[in-house]
């Protein structure tokens, strides 16, 4: 019995070691493939959004306009919001990046990417969605979208990444979430007043474009001033 148990423990240890190599491999592939995409905007939102929904066309237009300005568009690579954003980027001739995830219920990659990667581990994919972005646009979505939104906010709050714009699109959709943050989370002192300022809310596609463009221009100017010193 002891011999069998030792064998099982050794096999488990070997499997964990190989898993680490597979994780490292996913990170290396992501860094190699995405390191040269230039300024990028990550777009999050529901995979269940239908093409017949007016929101789909607004998302496509936002991505199209940002793409024409030279921003790469990065999404989770699937249908719904992701498809709309990639479609707009492709129409603009911009880099249209899809970072898909391997799931038991297979998520089909949308057909509008110029570069597509598929990850096995969620946390590797989430790193790639954040690492190369200069802004985050959060569209209406479900649990995955909330997970990604709160992770981005936590990274900014803890100064693990720069305070890039985090834009919530459609105030009516996000109202309940924002009210809860203010009336419950902030009221109990679990976040600070300044944490609420990390979020911007827009209903107009042009306002989203203005926020992203203005922030990026300001950062470029700051960088040029620093180089002159």
ZATOR-977919 format. One record per atom (N, C-alpha, C): residue number from 1; residue in one letter; atom name; x, y, z. Coordinates in pm, whole numbers. Each point is the difference from the previous one (the first is absolute). Example, Ala and Ser with C-alpha at 12.3 -4.5 7.8 and 13.67 -1.06 7.14 Angstrom:
2
resi,resn,name,x,y,z
1,A,N,1319,-569,780
1,A,CA,-89,119,0
1,A,C,90,120,0
2,S,N,-35,105,-72
2,S,CA,82,119,6
2,S,C,-77,109,73
// end
This chain:
229
resi,resn,name,x,y,z
1,X,N,84,-121,0
1,X,CA,-84,121,0
1,X,C,87,126,0
2,X,N,106,1,85
2,X,CA,88,115,7
2,X,C,71,23,-132
3,X,N,36,-113,-67
3,X,CA,70,13,-128
3,X,C,-93,63,-104
4,X,N,-126,-42,-1
4,X,CA,-96,57,-94
4,X,C,-25,148,28
5,X,N,-7,33,128
5,X,CA,-23,140,38
5,X,C,118,86,-42
6,X,N,123,-49,21
6,X,CA,119,75,-41
6,X,C,2,22,-151
7,X,N,-43,-102,-74
7,X,CA,-3,10,-147
7,X,C,-99,109,-43
8,X,N,-118,2,64
8,X,CA,-101,100,-34
8,X,C,50,141,32
9,X,N,68,15,114
9,X,CA,53,131,37
9,X,C,104,47,-100
10,X,N,88,-92,-44
10,X,CA,104,34,-97
10,X,C,-61,40,-134
11,X,N,-105,-72,-42
11,X,CA,-65,32,-127
11,X,C,-67,137,6
12,X,N,-62,29,116
12,X,CA,-65,129,18
12,X,C,103,113,-5
13,X,N,116,-22,64
13,X,CA,106,101,0
13,X,C,51,25,-142
14,X,N,13,-106,-79
14,X,CA,45,15,-139
14,X,C,-102,79,-81
15,X,N,-127,-32,21
15,X,CA,-107,69,-73
15,X,C,0,149,34
16,X,N,20,35,128
16,X,CA,4,140,40
16,X,C,120,71,-64
17,X,N,112,-68,-10
17,X,CA,118,60,-63
17,X,C,-26,30,-146
18,X,N,-60,-96,-71
18,X,CA,-30,22,-142
18,X,C,-105,109,-19
19,X,N,-93,12,96
19,X,CA,-99,105,-8
19,X,C,66,137,7
20,X,N,102,13,84
20,X,CA,72,126,9
20,X,C,65,35,-135
21,X,N,56,-98,-68
21,X,CA,60,24,-130
21,X,C,-105,43,-103
22,X,N,-119,-61,8
22,X,CA,-106,39,-94
22,X,C,-46,142,26
23,X,N,-9,38,127
23,X,CA,-36,138,35
23,X,C,105,96,-51
24,X,N,126,-32,22
24,X,CA,108,85,-50
24,X,C,-6,13,-151
25,X,N,-32,-111,-67
25,X,CA,-9,1,-146
25,X,C,-109,94,-49
26,X,N,-113,3,72
26,X,CA,-109,91,-38
26,X,C,41,146,18
27,X,N,69,29,108
27,X,CA,47,136,22
27,X,C,99,42,-109
28,X,N,94,-87,-31
28,X,CA,102,33,-101
28,X,C,-64,24,-135
29,X,N,-95,-87,-39
29,X,CA,-68,19,-128
29,X,C,-74,132,-3
30,X,N,-69,33,109
30,X,CA,-74,126,6
30,X,C,91,120,-11
31,X,N,111,0,75
31,X,CA,94,112,-6
31,X,C,60,14,-139
32,X,N,38,-111,-62
32,X,CA,61,4,-133
32,X,C,-97,54,-104
33,X,N,-126,-41,8
33,X,CA,-97,35,-102
33,X,C,-54,142,14
34,X,N,-1,53,123
34,X,CA,-68,127,25
34,X,C,93,117,28
35,X,N,128,-24,13
35,X,CA,92,105,44
35,X,C,11,117,-97
36,X,N,-38,-20,-126
36,X,CA,19,106,-100
36,X,C,-131,58,-51
37,X,N,-111,-15,73
37,X,CA,-129,44,-55
37,X,C,-23,150,14
38,X,N,85,71,76
38,X,CA,-17,144,14
38,X,C,-110,33,98
39,X,N,-44,128,3
39,X,CA,-105,39,96
39,X,C,-127,-79,-26
40,X,N,-57,-54,107
40,X,CA,-115,-89,-15
40,X,C,-108,33,101
41,X,N,-122,-34,-36
41,X,CA,-115,15,88
41,X,C,-64,-137,18
42,X,N,-17,-42,124
42,X,CA,-66,-127,29
42,X,C,-149,23,21
43,X,N,-80,-81,-67
43,X,CA,-146,12,8
43,X,C,-56,-127,64
44,X,N,-77,16,108
44,X,CA,-60,-111,72
44,X,C,-152,6,-14
45,X,N,-64,-115,10
45,X,CA,-146,-2,-3
45,X,C,-54,-138,-33
46,X,N,-129,-10,-4
46,X,CA,-68,-128,-11
46,X,C,21,-69,-135
47,X,N,24,-130,7
47,X,CA,6,-83,-121
47,X,C,-140,-29,-53
48,X,N,-104,33,77
48,X,CA,-137,-35,-38
48,X,C,-74,113,-72
49,X,N,67,112,-21
49,X,CA,-62,111,-72
49,X,C,-30,-40,-144
50,X,N,-121,30,-46
50,X,CA,-42,-37,-135
50,X,C,31,112,-99
51,X,N,25,-39,-124
51,X,CA,30,97,-104
51,X,C,-119,92,-26
52,X,N,-120,-46,31
52,X,CA,-120,81,-20
52,X,C,-17,110,105
53,X,N,77,-6,107
53,X,CA,-7,100,108
53,X,C,71,128,-44
54,X,N,-60,115,26
54,X,CA,60,128,-39
54,X,C,136,21,67
55,X,N,19,-60,117
55,X,CA,127,12,69
55,X,C,114,-59,-83
56,X,N,-29,-106,-73
56,X,CA,100,-65,-85
56,X,C,59,101,-98
57,X,N,-86,79,-61
57,X,CA,44,96,-102
57,X,C,72,118,63
58,X,N,-38,38,121
58,X,CA,71,107,69
58,X,C,142,-44,34
59,X,N,13,-124,45
59,X,CA,132,-54,32
59,X,C,87,-6,-125
60,X,N,-58,-48,-108
60,X,CA,75,-7,-125
60,X,C,49,139,-43
61,X,N,-87,101,18
61,X,CA,36,136,-39
61,X,C,112,55,88
62,X,N,-6,-26,130
62,X,CA,105,45,91
62,X,C,134,-61,-40
63,X,N,1,-130,-26
63,X,CA,124,-68,-39
63,X,C,49,51,-135
64,X,N,-92,27,-91
64,X,CA,37,52,-132
64,X,C,69,135,13
65,X,N,-60,89,79
65,X,CA,58,134,17
65,X,C,137,-7,69
66,X,N,10,-81,104
66,X,CA,129,-15,68
66,X,C,104,-62,-93
67,X,N,-44,-96,-81
67,X,CA,91,-64,-95
67,X,C,54,99,-102
68,X,N,-86,89,-46
68,X,CA,44,102,-96
68,X,C,100,97,60
69,X,N,-6,14,132
69,X,CA,96,88,69
69,X,C,133,-69,26
70,X,N,8,-129,-30
70,X,CA,125,-72,17
70,X,C,7,-93,119
71,X,N,-111,-14,72
71,X,CA,-2,-91,114
71,X,C,-27,-143,-46
72,X,N,74,-94,53
72,X,CA,-36,-141,-14
72,X,C,-117,-28,93
73,X,N,-87,-92,-40
73,X,CA,-113,-40,83
73,X,C,23,-144,47
74,X,N,-5,-19,131
74,X,CA,23,-131,60
74,X,C,-127,-46,69
75,X,N,-43,-122,-30
75,X,CA,-119,-58,63
75,X,C,29,-143,41
76,X,N,-101,-62,61
76,X,CA,11,-140,36
76,X,C,-19,-94,-117
77,X,N,-20,55,-120
77,X,CA,2,-81,-122
77,X,C,-125,-78,-34
78,X,N,-103,8,86
78,X,CA,-120,-79,-23
78,X,C,-110,76,-71
79,X,N,-125,-43,17
79,X,CA,-115,66,-64
79,X,C,-47,121,80
80,X,N,-116,55,-39
80,X,CA,-63,107,76
80,X,C,78,130,-5
81,X,N,22,59,117
81,X,CA,74,126,12
81,X,C,138,-12,-65
82,X,N,65,-113,22
82,X,CA,135,-21,-53
82,X,C,0,2,-153
83,X,N,-97,-68,-57
83,X,CA,-13,-3,-145
83,X,C,-23,140,-56
84,X,N,-90,75,63
84,X,CA,-32,135,-48
84,X,C,124,88,1
85,X,N,78,-7,108
85,X,CA,120,83,11
85,X,C,105,-41,-103
86,X,N,22,-129,-14
86,X,CA,97,-46,-100
86,X,C,-45,34,-142
87,X,N,-128,-6,-23
87,X,CA,-54,33,-131
87,X,C,27,146,-34
88,X,N,-22,90,95
88,X,CA,26,141,-22
88,X,C,147,27,-25
89,X,N,86,-66,78
89,X,CA,145,19,-18
89,X,C,45,-47,-137
90,X,N,-50,-115,-42
90,X,CA,38,-55,-130
90,X,C,-46,93,-112
91,X,N,-121,53,13
91,X,CA,-53,91,-101
91,X,C,85,126,-11
92,X,N,61,41,111
92,X,CA,84,119,1
92,X,C,142,-28,-48
93,X,N,32,-128,-22
93,X,CA,135,-36,-41
93,X,C,98,-1,115
94,X,N,-50,-7,123
94,X,CA,85,0,118
94,X,C,32,-143,43
95,X,N,98,-13,88
95,X,CA,28,-131,60
95,X,C,-121,-41,82
96,X,N,-52,-119,-28
96,X,CA,-121,-51,66
96,X,C,39,-131,69
97,X,N,20,8,131
97,X,CA,57,-112,75
97,X,C,-109,-75,76
98,X,N,-2,-131,-13
98,X,CA,-93,-84,73
98,X,C,74,-98,89
99,X,N,-23,8,130
99,X,CA,66,-88,96
99,X,C,-103,-98,54
100,X,N,-13,-111,-69
100,X,CA,-105,-96,30
100,X,C,39,-87,120
101,X,N,-98,-71,53
101,X,CA,23,-90,114
101,X,C,-59,-136,-32
102,X,N,73,-104,34
102,X,CA,-48,-137,-19
102,X,C,-93,-36,115
103,X,N,-127,-31,-33
103,X,CA,-102,-31,100
103,X,C,-65,-135,-29
104,X,N,-60,-64,103
104,X,CA,-74,-125,-24
104,X,C,-110,19,-105
105,X,N,-73,115,10
105,X,CA,-95,37,-105
105,X,C,78,90,-94
106,X,N,53,-57,-107
106,X,CA,97,68,-86
106,X,C,-46,138,-43
107,X,N,82,102,31
107,X,CA,-28,136,-47
107,X,C,61,15,-139
108,X,N,-84,26,-97
108,X,CA,47,11,-138
108,X,C,61,137,-22
109,X,N,120,3,-59
109,X,CA,64,128,-31
109,X,C,-81,72,-107
110,X,N,-14,132,16
110,X,CA,-69,74,-105
110,X,C,91,17,-122
111,X,N,-60,35,-112
111,X,CA,72,0,-128
111,X,C,62,134,-33
112,X,N,8,94,97
112,X,CA,40,137,-31
112,X,C,133,39,64
113,X,N,85,-96,26
113,X,CA,129,30,62
113,X,C,112,-7,-104
114,X,N,101,84,20
114,X,CA,121,-10,-81
114,X,C,105,-85,72
115,X,N,-20,-19,130
115,X,CA,88,-86,78
115,X,C,-82,-65,110
116,X,N,8,-132,8
116,X,CA,-82,-73,97
116,X,C,87,-99,78
117,X,N,-14,4,131
117,X,CA,68,-94,88
117,X,C,-103,-71,86
118,X,N,26,-125,34
118,X,CA,-89,-74,88
118,X,C,77,-45,123
119,X,N,-55,31,117
119,X,CA,65,-32,126
119,X,C,-78,-111,73
120,X,N,73,-78,76
120,X,CA,-63,-102,83
120,X,C,-31,55,139
121,X,N,86,89,48
121,X,CA,-14,53,135
121,X,C,-59,140,-3
122,X,N,-106,20,76
122,X,CA,-66,130,5
122,X,C,95,111,46
123,X,N,82,-30,101
123,X,CA,81,107,57
123,X,C,108,48,-98
124,X,N,49,-88,-87
124,X,CA,96,44,-102
124,X,C,-70,92,-99
125,X,N,-117,-40,-44
125,X,CA,-78,82,-93
125,X,C,-31,137,59
126,X,N,-35,4,129
126,X,CA,-33,127,65
126,X,C,121,92,6
127,X,N,117,-56,22
127,X,CA,122,81,-1
127,X,C,19,64,-137
128,X,N,-20,-78,-105
128,X,CA,21,51,-136
128,X,C,-102,107,-37
129,X,N,-122,-13,50
129,X,CA,-102,101,-28
129,X,C,32,133,66
130,X,N,76,-5,110
130,X,CA,34,121,74
130,X,C,135,57,-43
131,X,N,98,-85,-23
131,X,CA,140,43,-12
131,X,C,25,103,-109
132,X,N,-65,-12,-114
132,X,CA,31,87,-113
132,X,C,-106,108,-24
133,X,N,-92,15,93
133,X,CA,-109,97,-17
133,X,C,37,135,57
134,X,N,-46,106,-69
134,X,CA,13,136,51
134,X,C,-136,56,42
135,X,N,-104,-81,-15
135,X,CA,-135,36,46
135,X,C,-84,-127,3
136,X,N,-103,3,84
136,X,CA,-90,-115,14
136,X,C,-143,48,-18
137,X,N,-71,-61,-93
137,X,CA,-141,33,-22
137,X,C,-83,-119,45
138,X,N,-87,23,97
138,X,CA,-78,-108,60
138,X,C,-144,12,-49
139,X,N,-39,-91,-86
139,X,CA,-136,-4,-52
139,X,C,-89,-84,92
140,X,N,-130,10,-13
140,X,CA,-89,-87,78
140,X,C,40,-147,-14
141,X,N,2,-69,111
141,X,CA,40,-141,-2
141,X,C,-38,-69,128
142,X,N,45,-124,14
142,X,CA,-37,-82,113
142,X,C,113,-19,100
143,X,N,12,-121,55
143,X,CA,96,-26,106
143,X,C,144,20,-46
144,X,N,30,-47,-121
144,X,CA,136,17,-52
144,X,C,37,146,-14
145,X,N,-93,81,-47
145,X,CA,25,144,-16
145,X,C,22,66,135
146,X,N,-81,-36,99
146,X,CA,18,54,136
146,X,C,134,-41,58
147,X,N,39,-123,-24
147,X,CA,130,-49,47
147,X,C,113,83,-60
148,X,N,-6,22,-131
148,X,CA,106,75,-68
148,X,C,0,147,42
149,X,N,-120,58,16
149,X,CA,-10,139,44
149,X,C,63,19,137
150,X,N,-39,-82,96
150,X,CA,51,18,136
150,X,C,149,-30,8
151,X,N,49,-90,-83
151,X,CA,144,-26,-1
151,X,C,77,122,-49
152,X,N,-47,61,-110
152,X,CA,65,120,-52
152,X,C,0,110,105
153,X,N,-114,21,67
153,X,CA,-9,103,103
153,X,C,95,-28,116
154,X,N,11,-127,37
154,X,CA,91,-37,110
154,X,C,145,25,-39
155,X,N,37,-30,-124
155,X,CA,136,22,-46
155,X,C,34,149,0
156,X,N,-96,84,-38
156,X,CA,23,145,3
156,X,C,4,51,143
157,X,N,-96,-47,82
157,X,CA,-8,44,139
157,X,C,129,-32,77
158,X,N,57,-117,-27
158,X,CA,121,-43,71
158,X,C,128,42,-72
159,X,N,-15,80,-105
159,X,CA,113,55,-76
159,X,C,87,-107,-64
160,X,N,-63,-109,-39
160,X,CA,72,-103,-74
160,X,C,4,31,-149
161,X,N,-95,84,-46
161,X,CA,5,53,-135
161,X,C,-30,149,7
162,X,N,29,73,-108
162,X,CA,-29,143,-4
162,X,C,-151,23,7
163,X,N,-41,119,42
163,X,CA,-145,30,6
163,X,C,-58,30,-137
164,X,N,-10,-102,-84
164,X,CA,-59,15,-132
164,X,C,-150,24,10
165,X,N,-61,60,-102
165,X,CA,-146,19,2
165,X,C,-75,-133,7
166,X,N,-99,-5,87
166,X,CA,-92,-114,9
166,X,C,-139,56,-25
167,X,N,-56,-31,-116
167,X,CA,-126,61,-44
167,X,C,-112,-104,3
168,X,N,-103,29,79
168,X,CA,-121,-83,0
168,X,C,-97,58,-104
169,X,N,-40,-82,-95
169,X,CA,-91,47,-105
169,X,C,-142,-42,33
170,X,N,-90,96,-5
170,X,CA,-143,-15,28
170,X,C,-30,13,150
171,X,N,-28,123,41
171,X,CA,-21,31,141
171,X,C,-118,-75,59
172,X,N,-104,-21,-78
172,X,CA,-117,-71,52
172,X,C,36,-142,42
173,X,N,86,-64,-78
173,X,CA,40,-138,33
173,X,C,84,-4,128
174,X,N,90,96,16
174,X,CA,94,-4,111
174,X,C,-50,73,126
175,X,N,-118,62,-8
175,X,CA,-51,80,112
175,X,C,-9,-79,130
176,X,N,-56,-120,-5
176,X,CA,-15,-80,122
176,X,C,134,-34,63
177,X,N,97,-32,-83
177,X,CA,134,-33,49
177,X,C,64,122,66
178,X,N,-10,115,-64
178,X,CA,59,122,54
178,X,C,-70,45,128
179,X,N,-133,-12,2
179,X,CA,-76,34,121
179,X,C,42,-88,117
180,X,N,19,-128,-26
180,X,CA,42,-94,105
180,X,C,139,36,51
181,X,N,92,33,-92
181,X,CA,135,40,42
181,X,C,-6,120,94
182,X,N,-84,99,-35
182,X,CA,-7,123,80
182,X,C,-74,-22,132
183,X,N,-118,-63,-9
183,X,CA,-87,-7,117
183,X,C,41,-110,98
184,X,N,71,-100,-47
184,X,CA,36,-112,88
184,X,C,151,-11,20
185,X,N,74,-15,-108
185,X,CA,144,-26,12
185,X,C,73,125,51
186,X,N,-24,114,-63
186,X,CA,62,124,45
186,X,C,-51,42,138
187,X,N,-130,-17,20
187,X,CA,-61,40,128
187,X,C,60,-77,118
188,X,N,40,-123,-23
188,X,CA,60,-81,107
188,X,C,151,16,7
189,X,N,55,85,-86
189,X,CA,143,28,5
189,X,C,86,-107,-62
190,X,N,-59,-85,-83
190,X,CA,77,-107,-62
190,X,C,75,46,-125
191,X,N,-38,114,-54
191,X,CA,77,69,-103
191,X,C,8,147,39
192,X,N,87,75,-67
192,X,CA,15,143,28
192,X,C,-79,82,-102
193,X,N,-27,124,33
193,X,CA,-72,89,-90
193,X,C,72,11,-134
194,X,N,133,5,5
194,X,CA,78,11,-123
194,X,C,-12,-120,-91
195,X,N,-33,-116,57
195,X,CA,-15,-121,-83
195,X,C,-115,15,-98
196,X,N,-101,74,39
196,X,CA,-113,21,-90
196,X,C,40,83,-122
197,X,N,104,82,18
197,X,CA,46,84,-111
197,X,C,75,-79,-106
198,X,N,29,-126,27
198,X,CA,69,-83,-99
198,X,C,-92,-36,-117
199,X,N,-131,18,20
199,X,CA,-99,-39,-101
199,X,C,-59,122,-69
200,X,N,-19,-11,-130
200,X,CA,-72,100,-77
200,X,C,-116,-68,-70
201,X,N,-114,68,-7
201,X,CA,-121,-59,-58
201,X,C,-42,81,-122
202,X,N,-28,-70,-110
202,X,CA,-38,67,-125
202,X,C,-122,-69,-63
203,X,N,-80,80,-67
203,X,CA,-111,-54,-80
203,X,C,18,26,-149
204,X,N,88,92,-31
204,X,CA,21,40,-139
204,X,C,133,-55,-51
205,X,N,0,-71,-112
205,X,CA,126,-52,-56
205,X,C,107,106,-17
206,X,N,-39,120,-43
206,X,CA,99,106,-22
206,X,C,68,42,130
207,X,N,-72,-10,111
207,X,CA,60,34,129
207,X,C,107,-102,38
208,X,N,-25,-125,-32
208,X,CA,100,-105,26
208,X,C,126,29,-80
209,X,N,-17,33,-127
209,X,CA,114,29,-86
209,X,C,79,119,55
210,X,N,-71,103,43
210,X,CA,64,121,52
210,X,C,83,-30,124
211,X,N,-53,-82,90
211,X,CA,71,-34,123
211,X,C,131,-72,-32
212,X,N,-8,-100,-86
212,X,CA,119,-79,-34
212,X,C,102,84,-73
213,X,N,-44,76,-99
213,X,CA,91,81,-79
213,X,C,66,109,84
214,X,N,-79,70,82
214,X,CA,54,108,82
214,X,C,103,-51,99
215,X,N,-29,-112,63
215,X,CA,95,-56,97
215,X,C,130,-38,-68
216,X,N,-10,-62,-116
216,X,CA,121,-45,-68
216,X,C,84,119,-46
217,X,N,-64,104,-50
217,X,CA,73,119,-43
217,X,C,72,64,118
218,X,N,-69,8,114
218,X,CA,63,59,119
218,X,C,123,-79,42
219,X,N,-9,-132,-5
219,X,CA,114,-84,38
219,X,C,117,16,-96
220,X,N,-31,14,-128
220,X,CA,107,23,-100
220,X,C,71,131,29
221,X,N,-76,104,33
221,X,CA,60,130,30
221,X,C,88,-6,124
222,X,N,-47,-70,101
222,X,CA,79,-16,123
222,X,C,130,-73,-31
223,X,N,-9,-104,-83
223,X,CA,118,-77,-37
223,X,C,101,84,-77
224,X,N,-49,83,-91
224,X,CA,91,86,-78
224,X,C,68,103,89
225,X,N,-75,57,95
225,X,CA,60,96,92
225,X,C,110,-66,84
226,X,N,-25,-123,43
226,X,CA,98,-71,82
226,X,C,127,-27,-80
227,X,N,-13,-29,-129
227,X,CA,116,-27,-83
227,X,C,86,125,-20
228,X,N,-61,118,5
228,X,CA,74,124,-21
228,X,C,83,38,122
229,X,N,-31,-55,115
229,X,CA,71,39,123
229,X,C,140,-60,4
// end
